[in-house]
Amino acid sequence: MVIKSVNLETVCGITSKLPENILPEIAFAGKSNVGKSSLINALMNRKSFARTSATPGKTQTINFYNINEELYLVDLPGYGYAKVSEQEKAKWGKLIEKYLHGSKQLKAVFLLIDIRHAPSANDKMMYEWIVAQGYHPIIIATKLDKIKRSQKDKQIKLIKQGLEVLPDTKVIPFSAETKQGRDEIWEFVETEFLERDDQ
């Protein structure tokens, strides 16, 4: 994917109405410090377009990035950050649920998991929730550069077992440092969701 234009087109909060987009939407979910903004910036070929924050849990909105007037990358609020009140967590949950239920153009949900650790209870809950909404999540195993190359297969297996993934679930290892995995993610999105819409 050659990135010609990037535009943060819509920011949706708790009370906002979801946009009625006509382009395909690809959503990204993950817990607060898993590297979601870094991934989205890497995909958009921008250094800091999606805000990366030193304080996890800062993204409290759904952000729609229009890419090349072809599709949207949709950044969902991070979940599972301990310092956020239960009330706030419940609000974010409702916001994500509203989007997963309500978007007519949502084609795929990518779930980000830190490759260094077994999935948390929150990760597992999010995975099951996405599946319950009728989607087959694609897993992005982030922070690949933080482990030895020899550990990669073992850690991916740990993620698959921890989430009890559906058969044929795709897991793409990704590093924001080296950009490894970026092309594979774009290739998957283009093949699965863009060319099909042109036919």
N, C-alpha and C positions, 0 to 999 in steps of 0.2 A: 504494500500500500504506500503510494507516494502521497505524503501529506501536503496538500496545497493550501488548505484553509482550516482554521480551528476557531470556533466561536462558542463561548459560554453563553448559550442562548436562553436557557430557563433555569431559575433556581426555585425549587419548590419547598416550602416549609410545611409545618403541620396543617395550617389552615388553607394552604394554596390549593387551587384546582390543578389537577394534572394537565399538562399540555396535550392537545390532540394532534400529535405529530403524524406525518404520513410516511416518514422515512423509518427504516428498521432501527430498533433500539437494542443495544447490547449492554447489559447491566453488570456492575462489579460490586460484590459484597465481600465483607471481610471484617475481622475485628480491628479495633482502633489503631493498633500499632503494627499492622501486618505489611504495610508498604503499599497501600492502595493508590495514594496520590502519586507516589514515585512510579508505579506501574503505568498509570494513566498518562503521566507526563512523558514517559518513555514511548508509549504507543503514539502519542501526539507529536513526538519529536520536539517537545518544548521543555525547557529547563524547569520552569516553575509556574506553569499555567494553572494546573490543579494545585491548590495550596497544600503544601506539606507543613505539618504543624509540630512544634516541639511538645505540644500538649495533646496527647491522644484524646480522641473523643470530641474534637472541635467541629468536625463536619456534622452539622445538625440539619442539613438540607439535602435534597436530592438535586444533583447538578447535572444538567443535560448539555453535553459538548457536541456541537454540530461539526462533523468532520467532512470536509469537501462537498458539503450539500448532498452527501450520499447516505450517511447514517449518523446515529447518535451513540456516543459512549456515555453511559449513565452511571454516575458515581453515587452509590447509596451510603447513608450514614454508617460509620463504623459502630460495631456493637461490642458489648462485653467489657467496657472500661470501668474499673472498680470505683473510681472517684466520682462517677456520675450518679445522681440520685436515682432511686428506683422509679420515681415518677417520670424523670427524663427518659430513662431506658424504655419505659412503657410507651411514651410518646413516639420515640424513634421506631419502636416495633410497629406501632400503628401506621406510621408514615411508610415504612417499607412494605407492610402488608397491603396498604392502600394501592401502592404502586404495582406490586406483583399481581394483585387482583384486577386492577383497573386499567393497566396499559394495554392498548390494542395492538401496539407495534413491537412489544417486547419479544425478541426472537431467541435470546439466550441469556443465561445468568452464569457468570464466572464467579467462583467462590475462591477467595485467596486464603491459603493456609501457610503458616511459617514452616518451611521445610525442616527446621532444626528441632521441632517439638511434635509430640503426638497431638492430634487435634484436641482442643478443649471441649468441655461440655457445651459451651456456647457455639463452638464451630459445628458440633454434631447436631445441635438443635437447629441451627441455621440451615444446614444441609438438608435435614429431614423436612424442614418447613418449605424450602424451595421445591423439593420433590413433591410435597403435598399440594403445591400450587400447580403442578403439572409440568414442571421443567426438569430437564436432565442436566444438572449443573456440570460445568467443566471446571476442573480444579486447577488453580495456578499455585504451584509450590514456590513461594517467594523466598528471597534471601539465599539463593543458591550459592552465592560467592562466600557465604559464611561457613560452609561445610567443605570437607575434603571431597574431591571427586569420587573417591572410593566409597563414600557413604551415601551417595545419591540414591542408588537403587533401594538400599535398606530403608532410607527415610521415606521414600515414595510408598513403599510397601506399608510402612507404619501409618502413613496418612490414609491409605486405602482401607486398611483394617480398622483404624480408629473411627472412620466415618461410616464404615460398612457400606461402601459405595455400590451403586447399581453396576451390574456387569457392563463391560465396554465403556466405563467412565474414562474420559480422557484426562490425563494429568500432564500439565506442561510446567516443567521447572523453569524458573525465571530469576534473573539477577538484574536489579536496577543499576548496579555498578557496571557490569560488562554488557548489559542489554541482551544477554543470552536468553532466548525464548521469545523475544519480541517478534521476530519474523514469523515464528511458528504460530503465534497467537493471531497475527494479521492474516496469515495464509488460511488458517482455520476459519476465521470470520468471513473472509472474502469468498472462499469456496462454498461454505455452508449457507451463508445468509445474503450475500450480495448477488452472486451470479444467478442464484435461483430466482431472485426477484426480477431479474432482467428478462427471464425466459417467458 
